[in-house]
């Protein structure tokens, strides 16, 4: 069998957010959100890029302090994985993720368990000790429960989605 290896670097307990490049098109509405008062908020591509940029800047600012790192990555599950590093898990590609079974379960708090994911999440699925790298199908993900987020992909998701087969994933702390 041809063994392939992927490397995931962990920063302060989880992967860092990916910086977002500014978009050229700004006019067409690409998303709408319904507010609690019944009004609608519309978002253009530029609005979404600005919002992600703001989130990324806030993240980068907050992780400069210990309190900020705990707020973003202080969850018990991510911290338990950090203590296990370096860690290897064999994953295989499925329709929307790369998934592998961890040798031992990670601890988690019930309040951190949720249904669904965002494309780019790295989750621990508590129902079967699954380590998952989720790269698509966010819009259909609510049917999947028992998810605990432990990180996010920092490269273009298309690069992950283009991979086929099975891999030994080596998770290490970033230097």
Contact map, one row per residue, 1 for C-alpha under 8 A:
1110000000000000000000000000000000000000000000000000000000000000000000000000000000000000000000000000000000000000000000000000000000000000000000000000000000000000000000000000000
1111000000000000000000000000000000000000000000000000000000000000000000000000000000000000000000000000000000000000000000000000000000000000000000000000000000000000000000000000000
1111100000000000000000000000000000000000000000000000000000000000000000000000000000000000000000000000000000000000000000000000000000000000000000000000000000000000000001110000000
0111110000000000000000000000000000000000000000000000000000000000000000000000000000000000000000000000000000000000000000000000000000000000000000000000000000000000000001110000000
0011111000000000000000000000000000000000000000000000000000000000000000000000000000000000000000000000000000000000000000000000000000000000000000000000000000000000000000111100000
0001111100000000000000000000000000000000000000000000000000000000000000000000000000000000000000000000000000000000000000000000000000000000000000000000000000000000000000111100000
0000111110000000000000000000000000000000000000000000000000000000000000000000000000000000000000000000000000000000000000000000000000000000000000000000000000000000000000001111000
0000011111000000000000000000000000000000000000000000000000000000000000000000000000000000000000000000000000000000000000000000000000000000000000000000000000000000000000001111000
0000001111100010000000000000000000000000000000000000000000000000000000000000000000000000000000000000000000000000000000000000000000000000000000000000000000000000000000000011110
0000000111111111000000000000000000000000000000000000000000000000000000000000000001000000000000000000000000000000000000000000000000000000000000000000000000000000000000000011110
0000000011111111000000000000000000000000000000000000000000000000000000000000000000000000000000000000000000000000000000000000000000000000000000000000000000000000000000000000110
0000000001111110000000000000000000000000000000000000000000000010000010001000000000000000000000000000000000000000000000000000000000000000000000000000000000000000000000000000100
0000000001111110000000000000000000000000000000000000000000000000000000001100011011000000000000000000000000000000000000000000000000000000000000000000011000000000000000000000000
0000000001111111000000000000000000000000000000000000000000000000000000001000010000000000000000000000000000000000000000000000000000000000000000000000011100000000000000000000000
0000000011111111100000000000000000000000000000000000000000000000000000000000000000000000000000000000000000000000000000000000000000000000000000000000011111000000000000000000000
0000000001100111110000000000000000000000000000000000000000000000000000000000000000000000000000000000000000000000000000000000000000000000000000000000001111000000000000000000000
0000000000000011111000000000000000000000000000000000000100100000000000000000000000000000000000000000000000000000000000000000000000000000000000000000000111000000000000000000000
0000000000000001111100000000000000000000000000000000000100000000000000000000000000000000000000000000000000000000000000000000000000000000000000000000000011100000000000000000000
0000000000000000111110000000000000000000000000000000100100000000000000000000000000000000000000000000000000000000000000000000000000000000000000000000000000000000000000000000000
0000000000000000011111000000000000000000000000001001100000000000000000000000000000000000000000000000000000000000000000000000000000000000000000000000000000000000000000000000000
0000000000000000001111100000000000000000000000001000000000000000000000000000000000000000000000000000000000000000000000000000000000000000000000000000000000000000000000000000000
0000000000000000000111110000000000000000000001001100000000000000000000000000000000000000000000000000000000000000000000000000000000000000000000000000000000000000000000000000000
0000000000000000000011111100000000000000000011001000000000000000000000000000000000000000000000000000000000000000000000000000000000000000000000000000000000000000000000000000000
0000000000000000000001111100000000000000000001000000000000000000000000000000000000000000000000000000000000000000000000000000000000000000000000000000000000000000000000000000000
0000000000000000000000111111000000000000000011000000000000000000000000000000000000000000000000000000000000000000000000000000000000000000000000000000000000000000000000000000000
0000000000000000000000111111000000000000000111100000000000000000000000000000000000000000000000000000000000000000000000000000000000000000000000000000000000000000000000000000000
0000000000000000000000001111100000000000000110000000000000000000000000000000000000000000000000000000000000000000000000000000000000000000000000000000000000000000000000000000000
0000000000000000000000001111110000000000000110000000000000000000000000000000000000000000000000000000000000000000000000000000000000000000000000000000000000000000000000000000000
0000000000000000000000000011111100000000011110000000000000000000000000000000000000000000000000000000000000000000000000000000000000000000000000000000000000000000000000000000000
0000000000000000000000000001111100000000011110000000000000000000000000000000000000000000000000000000000000000000000000000000000000000000000000000000000000000000000000000000000
0000000000000000000000000000111110000000011100000000000000000000000000000000000000000000000000000000000000000000000000000000000000000000000000000000000000000000000000000000000
0000000000000000000000000000111111000001111000000000000000000000000000000000000000000000000000000000000000000000000000000000000000000000000000000000000000000000000000000000000
0000000000000000000000000000001111100001110000000000000000000000000000000000000000000000000000000000000000000000000000000000000000000000000000000000000000000000000000000000000
0000000000000000000000000000000111110111100000000000000000000000000000000000000000000000000000000000000000000000000000000000000000000000000000000000000000000000000000000000000
0000000000000000000000000000000011111111100000000000000000000000000000000000000000000000000000000000000000000000000000000000000000000000000000000000000000000000000000000000000
0000000000000000000000000000000001111110000000000000000000000000000000000000000000000000000000000000000000000000000000000000000000000000000000000000000000000000000000000000000
0000000000000000000000000000000000111110000000000000000000000000000000000000000000000000000000000000000000000000000000000000000000000000000000000000000000000000000000000000000
0000000000000000000000000000000001111111000000000000000000000000000000000000000000000000000000000000000000000000000000000000000000000000000000000000000000000000000000000000000
0000000000000000000000000000000001111111100000000000000000000000000000000000000000000000000000000000000000000000000000000000000000000000000000000000000000000000000000000000000
0000000000000000000000000000000111100111110000000000000000000000000000000000000000000000000000000000000000000000000000000000000000000000000000000000000000000000000000000000000
0000000000000000000000000000000111100011111000000000000000000000000000000000000000000000000000000000000000000000000000000000000000000000000000000000000000000000000000000000000
0000000000000000000000000000111110000001111100000000000000000000000000000000000000000000000000000000000000000000000000000000000000000000000000000000000000000000000000000000000
0000000000000000000000000000111100000000111111110000000000000000000000000000000000000000000000000000000000000000000000000000000000000000000000000000000000000000000000000000000
0000000000000000000000000111111000000000011111110000000000000000000000000000000000000000000000000000000000000000000000000000000000000000000000000000000000000000000000000000000
0000000000000000000000101111110000000000001111111000000000000000000000000000000000000000000000000000000000000000000000000000000000000000000000000000000000000000000000000000000
0000000000000000000001111100000000000000001111111100000000000000000000000000000000000000000000000000000000000000000000000000000000000000000000000000000000000000000000000000000
0000000000000000000000000100000000000000001111111110000000000000000000000000000000000000000000000000000000000000000000000000000000000000000000000000000000000000000000000000000
0000000000000000000000000000000000000000001111111111000000000000000000000000000000000000000000000000000000000000000000000000000000000000000000000000000000000000000000000000000
0000000000000000000111100000000000000000000011111111100000000000000000000000000000000000000000000000000000000000000000000000000000000000000000000000000000000000000000000000000
0000000000000000000001000000000000000000000001111111110000000000000000000000000000000000000000000000000000000000000000000000000000000000000000000000000000000000000000000000000
0000000000000000000000000000000000000000000000111111111000000000000000000000000000000000000000000000000000000000000000000000000000000000000000000000000000000000000000000000000
0000000000000000000100000000000000000000000000011111111100000000000000000000000000000000000000000000000000000000000000000000000000000000000000000000000000000000000000000000000
0000000000000000001100000000000000000000000000001111111110000000000000000000000000000000000000000000000000000000000000000000000000000000000000000000000000000000000000000000000
0000000000000000000000000000000000000000000000000111111111000000000000000000000000000000000000000000000000000000000000000000000000000000000000000000000000000000000000000000000
0000000000000000000000000000000000000000000000000011111111100000000000000000000000000000000000000000000000000000000000000000000000000000000000000000000000000000000000000000000
0000000000000000111000000000000000000000000000000001111111110000000000000000000000000000000000000000000000000000000000000000000000000000000000000000000000000000000000000000000
0000000000000000000000000000000000000000000000000000111111111000000000000000000000000000000000000000000000000000000000000000000000000000000000000000000000000000000000000000000
0000000000000000000000000000000000000000000000000000011111111100000000000000000000000000000000000000000000000000000000000000000000000000000000000000000000000000000000000000000
0000000000000000100000000000000000000000000000000000001111111110000000010000000000000000000000000000000000000000000000000000000000000000000000000000000000000000000000000000000
0000000000000000000000000000000000000000000000000000000111111111000000000000000000000000000000000000000000000000000000000000000000000000000000000000000000000000000000000000000
0000000000000000000000000000000000000000000000000000000011111111000000000000000000000000000000000000000000000000000000000000000000000000000000000000000000000000000000000000000
0000000000000000000000000000000000000000000000000000000001111111101110000000000000000000000000000000000000000000000000000000000000000000000000000000000000000000000000000000000
0000000000010000000000000000000000000000000000000000000000111111111110010000000000000000000000000000000000000000000000000000000000000000000000000000000000000000000000000000000
0000000000000000000000000000000000000000000000000000000000011111110110000000000000000000000000000000000000000000000000000000000000000000000000000000000000000000000000000000000
0000000000000000000000000000000000000000000000000000000000000111111110000000000000000000000000000000000000000000000000000000000000000000000000000000000000000000000000000000000
0000000000000000000000000000000000000000000000000000000000000011111111000000000000000000000000000000000000000000000000000000000000000000000000000000000000000000000000000000000
0000000000000000000000000000000000000000000000000000000000000110111111100000000000000000000000000000000000000000000000000000000000000000000000000000000000000000000000000000000
0000000000000000000000000000000000000000000000000000000000000111111111110000000000000000000000000000000000000000000000000000000000000000000000000000000000000000000000000000000
0000000000010000000000000000000000000000000000000000000000000111111111111100000000000000000000000000000000000000000000000000000000000000000000000000000000000000000000000000000
0000000000000000000000000000000000000000000000000000000000000000011111111110000000000000000000000000000000000000000000000000000000000000000000000000000000000000000000000000000
0000000000000000000000000000000000000000000000000000000000000000001111111100000000000000000000000000000000000000000000000000000000000000000000000000000000000000000000000000000
0000000000000000000000000000000000000000000000000000000000100010000111111110000000000000000000000000000000000000000000000000000000000000000000000000000000000000000000000000000
0000000000011100000000000000000000000000000000000000000000000000000011111110011000000000000000000000000000000000000000000000000000000000000000000000010000000000000000000000000
0000000000001000000000000000000000000000000000000000000000000000000011111111011000000000000000000000000000000000000000000000000000000000000000000000000000000000000000000000000
0000000000000000000000000000000000000000000000000000000000000000000001011111111000000000000000000000000000010001000000000000000000000000000000000000010000000000000000000000000
0000000000000000000000000000000000000000000000000000000000000000000000000111111100000000000000000000000000111000000000000000000000000000000000000000000000000000000000000000000
0000000000000000000000000000000000000000000000000000000000000000000000000011111110000000000000000000000001110000000000000000000000000000000000000001010000000000000000000000000
0000000000001100000000000000000000000000000000000000000000000000000000001111111111000000000000000000000000000000000000000000000000000000000000000000111000000000000000000000000
0000000000001000000000000000000000000000000000000000000000000000000000001111111111100000000000000000000000000000000000000000000000000000000000000000000000000000000000000000000
0000000000000000000000000000000000000000000000000000000000000000000000000001111111110000000000000000000001100000000000000000000000000000000000000000000000000000000000000000000
0000000000001000000000000000000000000000000000000000000000000000000000000000111111111000000000000000000001000000000000000000000000000000000000000000000000000000000000000000000
0000000001001000000000000000000000000000000000000000000000000000000000000000011111111000000000000000000000000000000000000000000000000000000000000000000000000000000000000000100
0000000000000000000000000000000000000000000000000000000000000000000000000000001111111000000000000000000000000000000000000000000000000000000000000000000000000000000000000000000
0000000000000000000000000000000000000000000000000000000000000000000000000000000111111110000000000000000000000000000000000000000000000000000000000000000000000000000000000000000
0000000000000000000000000000000000000000000000000000000000000000000000000000000011111110000000000000000000000000000000000000000000000000000000000000000000000000000000000011100
0000000000000000000000000000000000000000000000000000000000000000000000000000000000011111000000000000000000000000000000000000000000000000000000000000000000000000000000000111100
0000000000000000000000000000000000000000000000000000000000000000000000000000000000011111100000000000000000000000000000000000000000000000000000000000000000000000000000000111000
0000000000000000000000000000000000000000000000000000000000000000000000000000000000000111110000000000000000000000000000000000000000000000000000000000000000000000000000011110000
0000000000000000000000000000000000000000000000000000000000000000000000000000000000000011111000000001110000000000000000000000000000100000000000000000000000000000000000011100000
0000000000000000000000000000000000000000000000000000000000000000000000000000000000000001111100000011100000000000000000000000000000000000000000000000000000000000000001111000000
0000000000000000000000000000000000000000000000000000000000000000000000000000000000000000111110000111100000000000000000000000000000100000000000000000000000000000000001111000000
0000000000000000000000000000000000000000000000000000000000000000000000000000000000000000011111000111000000000000000000000000000000000000000000000000000000000000000011100000000
0000000000000000000000000000000000000000000000000000000000000000000000000000000000000000001111111110000000000000000000000000000000000000000000000000000000000000001111000000000
0000000000000000000000000000000000000000000000000000000000000000000000000000000000000000000111111110000000000000000000000000000000000000000000000000000000000000000000000000000
0000000000000000000000000000000000000000000000000000000000000000000000000000000000000000000011111000000000000000000000000000000000000000000000000000000000000000000000000000000
0000000000000000000000000000000000000000000000000000000000000000000000000000000000000000000011111100000000000000000000000000000000000111100000000000000000000000000000000000000
0000000000000000000000000000000000000000000000000000000000000000000000000000000000000000000011111110000000000000000000000000000000011111000000000000000000000000000000000000000
0000000000000000000000000000000000000000000000000000000000000000000000000000000000000000001111011111000000000000000000000000000000011100000000000000000000000000000000000000000
0000000000000000000000000000000000000000000000000000000000000000000000000000000000000000011111001111100000000000000000000000000001111000000000000000000000000000000000000000000
0000000000000000000000000000000000000000000000000000000000000000000000000000000000000000111100000111110000000000000000000000000001110000000000000000000000000000000000000000000
0000000000000000000000000000000000000000000000000000000000000000000000000000000000000000111000000011111000000000000000000000000111100000000000000000000000000000000000000000000
0000000000000000000000000000000000000000000000000000000000000000000000000000000000000000100000000001111110000000000000000000000011100000000000000000000000000000000000000000000
0000000000000000000000000000000000000000000000000000000000000000000000000000000000000000000000000000111110000000000000000000000010000000000000000000000000000000000000000000000
0000000000000000000000000000000000000000000000000000000000000000000000000000000000000000000000000000011111000000000000000000000010000000000000000000000000000000000000000000000
0000000000000000000000000000000000000000000000000000000000000000000000000000000000000000000000000000011111100000000000000000010010000000000000000000000000000000000000000000000
0000000000000000000000000000000000000000000000000000000000000000000000000000100110000000000000000000000111110000000000000001010010000000000000000000000000000000000000000000000
0000000000000000000000000000000000000000000000000000000000000000000000000001100100000000000000000000000011111000000000000000000000000000000000000000000000000000000000000000000
0000000000000000000000000000000000000000000000000000000000000000000000000011100000000000000000000000000001111101100000000000000000000000000000000001000000000000000000000000000
0000000000000000000000000000000000000000000000000000000000000000000000000001000000000000000000000000000000111111100000000000000000000000000000000000000000000000000000000000000
0000000000000000000000000000000000000000000000000000000000000000000000000000000000000000000000000000000000011111100000000000000000000000000000000000000000000000000000000000000
0000000000000000000000000000000000000000000000000000000000000000000000000000000000000000000000000000000000001111110000000000000000000000000000000000000000000000000000000000000
0000000000000000000000000000000000000000000000000000000000000000000000000010000000000000000000000000000000011111110000000000000000000000000000000001100000000000000000000000000
0000000000000000000000000000000000000000000000000000000000000000000000000000000000000000000000000000000000011111111000000000000000000000000000001111000000000000000000000000000
0000000000000000000000000000000000000000000000000000000000000000000000000000000000000000000000000000000000000011111100000000000000000000000000001111000000000000000000000000000
0000000000000000000000000000000000000000000000000000000000000000000000000000000000000000000000000000000000000000111110000000000000000000000011111110000000000000000000000000000
0000000000000000000000000000000000000000000000000000000000000000000000000000000000000000000000000000000000000000011111000000000000000000010111111010000000000000000000000000000
0000000000000000000000000000000000000000000000000000000000000000000000000000000000000000000000000000000000000000001111101000000000000100010011000010000000000000000000000000000
0000000000000000000000000000000000000000000000000000000000000000000000000000000000000000000000000000000000000000000111111000000000000100010000000000000000000000000000000000000
0000000000000000000000000000000000000000000000000000000000000000000000000000000000000000000000000000000000000000000011111000000000000111110000000000000000001000000000000000000
0000000000000000000000000000000000000000000000000000000000000000000000000000000000000000000000000000000000000000000001111100000000001111000000000000000111001000000000000000000
0000000000000000000000000000000000000000000000000000000000000000000000000000000000000000000000000000000000000000000011111110000000001110000000000000111110000000000000000000000
0000000000000000000000000000000000000000000000000000000000000000000000000000000000000000000000000000000000000000000000011111000000111100000000000000111110000000000000000000000
0000000000000000000000000000000000000000000000000000000000000000000000000000000000000000000000000000000000000000000000001111100001111100000000000011111000000000000000000000000
0000000000000000000000000000000000000000000000000000000000000000000000000000000000000000000000000000000001000000000000000111110011110000000000000011110000000000000000000000000
0000000000000000000000000000000000000000000000000000000000000000000000000000000000000000000000000000000000000000000000000011111111110000000000001111000000000000000000000000000
0000000000000000000000000000000000000000000000000000000000000000000000000000000000000000000000000000000011000000000000000001111111000000000000000111000000000000000000000000000
0000000000000000000000000000000000000000000000000000000000000000000000000000000000000000000000000000000000000000000000000000111111000000000000000100000000000000000000000000000
0000000000000000000000000000000000000000000000000000000000000000000000000000000000000000000000000000100000000000000000000000111111000000000000000000000000000000000000000000000
0000000000000000000000000000000000000000000000000000000000000000000000000000000000000000000000000000111111000000000000000001111111100000000000000000000000000000000000000000000
0000000000000000000000000000000000000000000000000000000000000000000000000000000000000000000000000011110000000000000000000011111111110000000000000000000000000000000000000000000
0000000000000000000000000000000000000000000000000000000000000000000000000000000000000000101000000011110000000000000000000111100011111000000000000000000000000000000000000000000
0000000000000000000000000000000000000000000000000000000000000000000000000000000000000000000000001111000000000000000000000111100001111100000000000000000000000000000000000000000
0000000000000000000000000000000000000000000000000000000000000000000000000000000000000000000000001110000000000000000000011110000000111110000000000000000010000000000000000000000
0000000000000000000000000000000000000000000000000000000000000000000000000000000000000000000000011100000000000000000011111110000000011111000000000000000000000000000000000000000
0000000000000000000000000000000000000000000000000000000000000000000000000000000000000000000000011000000000000000000000111000000000001111100000000000000000001101100000000000000
0000000000000000000000000000000000000000000000000000000000000000000000000000000000000000000000011000000000000000000000110000000000000111110000000000000000000000100000000000000
0000000000000000000000000000000000000000000000000000000000000000000000000000000000000000000000010000000000000000000000100000000000000011111110000000000000000000000000000000000
0000000000000000000000000000000000000000000000000000000000000000000000000000000000000000000000000000000000000000000111100000000000000001111111000000000000000000000000000000000
0000000000000000000000000000000000000000000000000000000000000000000000000000000000000000000000000000000000000000000000000000000000000000111111000000000000000000000000000000000
0000000000000000000000000000000000000000000000000000000000000000000000000000000000000000000000000000000000000000000100000000000000000000111111100000000000000000000000000000000
0000000000000000000000000000000000000000000000000000000000000000000000000000000000000000000000000000000000000000001110000000000000000000111111110000000000000000000000000000000
0000000000000000000000000000000000000000000000000000000000000000000000000000000000000000000000000000000000000000001110000000000000000000011111111000000000000000000000000000000
0000000000000000000000000000000000000000000000000000000000000000000000000000000000000000000000000000000000000000001100000000000000000000000111111000000000000000000000000000000
0000000000000000000000000000000000000000000000000000000000000000000000000000000000000000000000000000000000000000001100000000000000000000000011111110000000000000000000000000000
0000000000000000000000000000000000000000000000000000000000000000000000000000000000000000000000000000000000000000111100000000100000000000000001111110000000000000000000000000000
0000000000000000000000000000000000000000000000000000000000000000000000000000000000000000000000000000000000000000111000000000111000000000000000011111000000000000000000000000000
0000000000000000000000000000000000000000000000000000000000000000000000000000000000000000000000000000000000000000111110000011110000000000000000011111100000000000000000000000000
0000000000000000000000000000000000000000000000000000000000000000000000000000100000000000000000000000000000010001110000000011110000000000000000000111110000000000000000000000000
0000000000000000000000000000000000000000000000000000000000000000000000000000010000000000000000000000000000000001000000001111000000000000000000000011111000000000000000000000000
0000000000001110000000000000000000000000000000000000000000000000000000001010110000000000000000000000000000000000000000001111000000000000000000000001111100000000000000000000000
0000000000001111000000000000000000000000000000000000000000000000000000000000010000000000000000000000000000000000000000001110000000000000000000000000111110000000000000000000000
0000000000000111100000000000000000000000000000000000000000000000000000000000000000000000000000000000000000000000000000011100000000000000000000000000011111000000000000000000000
0000000000000011110000000000000000000000000000000000000000000000000000000000000000000000000000000000000000000000000000011100000000001000000000000000001111111000000000000000000
0000000000000011110000000000000000000000000000000000000000000000000000000000000000000000000000000000000000000000000000010000000000000000000000000000000111110000000000000000000
0000000000000000010000000000000000000000000000000000000000000000000000000000000000000000000000000000000000000000000000000000000000000000000000000000000011111010000000000000000
0000000000000000000000000000000000000000000000000000000000000000000000000000000000000000000000000000000000000000000000000000000000000000000000000000000011111111000000000000000
0000000000000000000000000000000000000000000000000000000000000000000000000000000000000000000000000000000000000000000000110000000000000010000000000000000010111111100000000000000
0000000000000000000000000000000000000000000000000000000000000000000000000000000000000000000000000000000000000000000000000000000000000010000000000000000000011111110000000000000
0000000000000000000000000000000000000000000000000000000000000000000000000000000000000000000000000000000000000000000000000000000000000000000000000000000000111111111000000000000
0000000000000000000000000000000000000000000000000000000000000000000000000000000000000000000000000000000000000000000000000000000000000010000000000000000000011111111000000000000
0000000000000000000000000000000000000000000000000000000000000000000000000000000000000000000000000000000000000000000000000000000000000011000000000000000000001111111100000000000
0000000000000000000000000000000000000000000000000000000000000000000000000000000000000000000000000000000000000000000000000000000000000000000000000000000000000111111100000000000
0000000000000000000000000000000000000000000000000000000000000000000000000000000000000000000010000000000000000000000000000000000000000000000000000000000000000011111110000000000
0000000000000000000000000000000000000000000000000000000000000000000000000000000000000000000010000000000000000000000000000000000000000000000000000000000000000000111111000000000
0000000000000000000000000000000000000000000000000000000000000000000000000000000000000000000110000000000000000000000000000000000000000000000000000000000000000000001111100000000
0011000000000000000000000000000000000000000000000000000000000000000000000000000000000000011110000000000000000000000000000000000000000000000000000000000000000000000111110000000
0011110000000000000000000000000000000000000000000000000000000000000000000000000000000000011100000000000000000000000000000000000000000000000000000000000000000000000011111000000
0011110000000000000000000000000000000000000000000000000000000000000000000000000000000001111000000000000000000000000000000000000000000000000000000000000000000000000001111100000
0000111100000000000000000000000000000000000000000000000000000000000000000000000000000001111000000000000000000000000000000000000000000000000000000000000000000000000000111110000
0000111100000000000000000000000000000000000000000000000000000000000000000000000000000111100000000000000000000000000000000000000000000000000000000000000000000000000000011111000
0000001111000000000000000000000000000000000000000000000000000000000000000000000000001111000000000000000000000000000000000000000000000000000000000000000000000000000000001111100
0000001111000000000000000000000000000000000000000000000000000000000000000000000000001110000000000000000000000000000000000000000000000000000000000000000000000000000000000111110
0000000011110000000000000000000000000000000000000000000000000000000000000000000001001100000000000000000000000000000000000000000000000000000000000000000000000000000000000011111
0000000011100000000000000000000000000000000000000000000000000000000000000000000000000000000000000000000000000000000000000000000000000000000000000000000000000000000000000001111
0000000000000000000000000000000000000000000000000000000000000000000000000000000000000000000000000000000000000000000000000000000000000000000000000000000000000000000000000000111
